[in-house]
Amino acid sequence: MTRNSPAKLVVAHSTRPSAPQHEVETNKALARWLAQILGWEFGGSYDPARHSERNLYLVPTQTLVGPAQALKLGIKGPEDLWGGYVDHDFICTKAISHGLRSKDAFTPEGWSQLFSERVRTAVLEGLSVFALADARPAAAHLLCSGPVRLKPVHACAGRGQEVIENIDQFDAILARPNAAKLFTEGVVLEQDLRDVITHSVGQSFIGDHVFSYCGDQYLTEDGQGEAVYGGSNLLVVQGYYEDLLALDLPDDMRLAIEQAQTFDNAADEAYPGFYASRRNYDIAQGLDSEGKQRSGVLEQSWRMGGASSAEVAALQSFIKHPYLRVIRVSSVETYTDQVLPADAIEVYRGPAENSDFLLKYVTVKSYDG
């Protein structure tokens, strides 16, 4: 058990009724692992009949949305969960990364113009759209500067995205039967980059422990041949961003960390109801249509994500070896059945949502080799 935190009952919570098996099982595996590391009891999956009066530490699969959900689960603040809370659904999606095309564009309840003003230098060129009528003007504006990537705000792991080269291609999307539903649920239109490297930057606050990290993530092919999340290689330090920046880091990584900090601080300022104990940010760096280098935060993850298993592995190393200040950890997701590498920790092995097989595992290495 950690030094100052009272013991809690750690419970997994799959918030989506139709969640795929690999998400549910990964959620339970990480909650069980956290309980073991912290010396707390593991209570299985959340059950209101058994857990309503217990002192819980929740590990949800998604960011909690709205006071009613938080109250029902007994969550009062970031010390009660590994994840996050927002007042409105759009706040925990890609949608907040960009502003609206005009003051007349449809605005969801709770929208903060302040946020898009604060993060303007930390994101790529882009616009968010919440109504079919606003879609074409937004696309036409952005296409003047080059190709645009269309991203449904609730999609994850890179799924559902399309690159649009011209307005005719966009008009074809608008003519689809599901166009109204797509744009009403929310779409981000963002400048498309080539030769992209995606950095992961974040912090976790678990019990008495704080650690910060940076690294790269990469793609792999799922069973359908679609490019999806394949893993993250992270450099993790005990402490805060200033401890991370004290390390010998390349300039592109330092820029990614600074942009993640800008985004993180803006969320606290613009959405005062928001809180999170896991704060992960994806930052893309690549070339725009004119060959200029660009860098910007793509989205936030205030929930269980692809790099979560690597974070738990880092926490375990820090607790086992209190003198350890920095460590390298990697999370891997592969759709090819294979033998685990030596010393790897298996997180999940079984069917995937869009494939017959998925393997998730973690490896740990020393900072200096």
Protein Blocks (a to p, Z undefined) as FASTA:
>chain_A
ZZklccdddddddfbfklcfklmmmmmmmmmmmmmmnopacebjadfklmmmpccddddf
bdcehjklmmmnopabfklpgcdddfbfklmmmklmpccfblkbccdehiafklmmmmmm
mcccddddfbfklmmmmmmmmmmnoccddddfkbgehiaiacdfbfklmmmmmmpmklmm
mmmnopadddddehiacdddddddehjbccdddddddddddfkopacdfbdcddddeddf
klmmmpccdfklmmmmmmmmmmmmmmmmmmmmbccfbdcddddddddfkopacdddfbdc
dbddfklmmmmmmmmmmmmmmmbmbdcddddddfbdcdddehiacfbgcddfkbcbdcdd
dddddfkZZ
